Amino acid sequence: MEKITSFTINHLKLYPGVYVSRKDKVGESVVTTFDLRMTRPNEEPVMNTAEMHTIEHLAATFLRNHSEYGSKTVYFGPMGCRTGFYLLLSGDYESKDIISLLIEMYSFIANFEGEVPGASARDCGNYLDMNLPMAKYLANKYLNEVLLNITDKNLYYPD
């Protein structure tokens, strides 16, 4: 069996960033999958599930309600390795094309106050596994250390 594309990336050279993981043709459209890598694989601690779950709820809510990208958002969710998230958008994009969207989204998360959307027994299968303060901390860290100072090393997968 062939390795899937994401397992061919050298994770020893991978930095936090925004990467195009793949582009898939679906009918006449293209779906772009982004790798939103928030921590350095195998170097930094992975994120805990509570803060990842909180980021997922906030980011998905933000994206689905976005005036431009709401109708283009196919999926936002966590990586199993807990080093980042996948964002799938309808359209043919490059990493640099969505930096302003991500700055807006991670600013929203970093500054969020109140009840996390969908964090109730009625709306979520594991609503108690949330950590808003840590989600805000991680969003702010990614925003300031990566998104606001983005370079090619954070936009393109390493060789």
C-alpha positions in Angstrom: 0.0 0.0 0.0 1.3 3.5 -0.9 1.9 6.1 1.8 -0.6 8.9 1.8 0.8 12.3 0.9 0.8 13.7 4.4 3.1 10.8 5.5 5.7 11.7 2.9 6.4 15.2 4.5 9.6 15.3 6.5 8.2 16.1 9.9 11.8 16.5 11.3 12.1 19.7 9.1 8.6 21.0 9.5 7.9 24.3 11.2 4.6 25.8 12.4 3.0 27.3 9.4 0.3 27.2 6.7 0.9 24.6 4.1 -1.1 23.3 1.1 -1.4 19.7 1.9 -3.3 18.6 -1.2 -5.6 19.7 -4.0 -8.4 17.4 -5.1 -10.7 17.7 -8.1 -14.3 17.2 -7.1 -16.5 17.4 -10.2 -15.6 20.7 -11.9 -14.2 22.2 -8.6 -11.0 22.0 -6.7 -10.9 21.5 -2.9 -7.7 22.7 -1.3 -6.6 21.1 2.0 -4.5 23.3 4.2 -2.2 22.0 7.0 -2.4 24.6 9.8 0.6 23.4 11.8 0.5 25.1 15.2 3.4 23.3 16.9 6.7 21.9 15.6 6.3 18.1 15.2 8.5 16.0 17.5 10.1 19.1 19.0 7.3 20.9 20.9 4.7 19.4 23.1 1.5 18.5 21.3 -1.7 20.3 22.1 -4.1 18.8 24.6 -7.5 17.7 23.4 -9.4 20.2 25.5 -7.8 23.3 23.9 -7.9 21.6 20.4 -11.6 20.9 20.9 -12.2 24.5 21.9 -10.3 25.9 18.9 -12.2 23.5 16.7 -15.6 24.8 17.9 -14.5 28.5 17.7 -12.8 28.2 14.3 -15.6 26.2 12.7 -18.2 28.7 13.9 -16.1 31.6 12.7 -15.5 30.1 9.3 -19.1 29.0 8.7 -20.2 32.5 9.5 -17.6 34.3 7.5 -19.0 36.6 4.8 -16.5 35.5 2.1 -15.4 32.0 3.1 -18.5 30.7 4.8 -19.9 29.1 1.7 -16.4 27.9 0.7 -15.6 26.1 4.0 -15.8 22.3 3.5 -14.2 21.2 6.8 -12.1 22.4 9.8 -10.8 19.8 12.2 -7.9 18.5 14.3 -4.9 16.4 13.2 -4.7 13.1 15.0 -1.1 13.9 16.0 -2.4 17.0 17.8 0.1 19.4 16.2 -2.4 21.4 14.2 -5.6 21.4 12.1 -6.8 20.8 8.6 -8.9 23.4 6.8 -10.6 22.4 3.5 -11.8 25.1 1.3 -13.7 24.9 -2.0 -11.4 26.6 -4.6 -7.8 26.5 -5.9 -5.7 28.3 -3.3 -2.1 28.8 -2.2 -1.1 29.2 1.4 -0.5 33.0 1.1 -4.0 33.4 -0.2 -5.6 32.7 3.1 -3.2 34.4 5.6 -5.5 37.3 6.1 -8.4 34.9 6.8 -6.3 33.0 9.3 -5.1 36.2 11.0 -8.8 37.2 11.4 -9.8 33.7 12.6 -7.0 33.3 15.1 -7.5 36.9 16.4 -11.2 36.0 16.9 -10.1 32.9 19.0 -7.4 34.7 20.9 -9.9 37.4 21.9 -13.0 35.3 22.4 -15.0 35.9 25.6 -18.1 34.1 26.7 -19.6 30.6 26.2 -17.9 28.5 23.5 -20.4 27.9 20.8 -21.8 24.3 20.9 -20.3 23.6 24.3 -23.4 21.9 25.8 -24.5 18.3 26.2 -27.3 18.9 23.6 -24.9 20.2 21.0 -21.6 18.2 21.5 -20.6 14.7 22.3 -17.8 15.7 24.7 -18.8 19.2 25.8 -16.9 19.0 29.1 -13.6 18.6 27.3 -13.0 22.3 26.6 -10.2 24.7 27.7 -10.9 28.3 26.5 -8.0 30.0 28.4 -5.4 27.6 26.8 -7.1 27.8 23.4 -6.8 31.6 23.5 -3.1 31.3 24.6 -2.3 28.9 21.7 -4.2 31.0 19.2 -2.4 34.1 20.3 1.0 32.3 20.1 0.3 31.0 16.6 -0.9 34.4 15.5 2.1 36.3 16.8 4.9 33.8 16.2 3.7 32.5 12.8 0.9 34.3 11.0 1.9 37.9 11.6 5.6 37.1 10.7 5.0 34.6 7.9 8.0 33.6 5.8 8.5 31.0 3.0 9.7 28.4 5.5 6.2 28.6 7.0 4.3 28.5 3.7 6.0 25.7 1.8 6.7 22.1 2.9 10.4 21.4 3.4 12.3 19.3 0.9 
